[in-house]
Amino acid sequence: MTEEELAATFEPLIRTELDDLKSLREGAKGDRKPVELDQQSVGRVSRIDSLQVQAMSNAAEARRQKRVRALQAALQRIEDGEFGYCTECAEPIAEGRLRTDPAATRCISCAR
């Protein structure tokens, strides 16, 4: 594939994934808010459950943010004309690898 074909194929996929991640972030916003200590309305076990949900949501948000940064970097590589090339050896990254992860920065040989 040419650079233009790669950009035309993968830019919409990247932007769609970014939109999906933004929607997930908004949907989980309530799970990340601080858990209030009110022993009258919420029992200790329920509070522990709420803290656990909050911790899992915060961890998921951290993973989402890492993915967002990787996808934004992929968009920047498209703009710079560097998308689809390994950052280590400068060889083309296989199309199948990019379809699996459009944010991939290394070819399969260098990733090993």
Helices and strands as residue ranges (DSSP letters): H 3-27, H 29-32, H 44-80, H 95-100, H 108-111
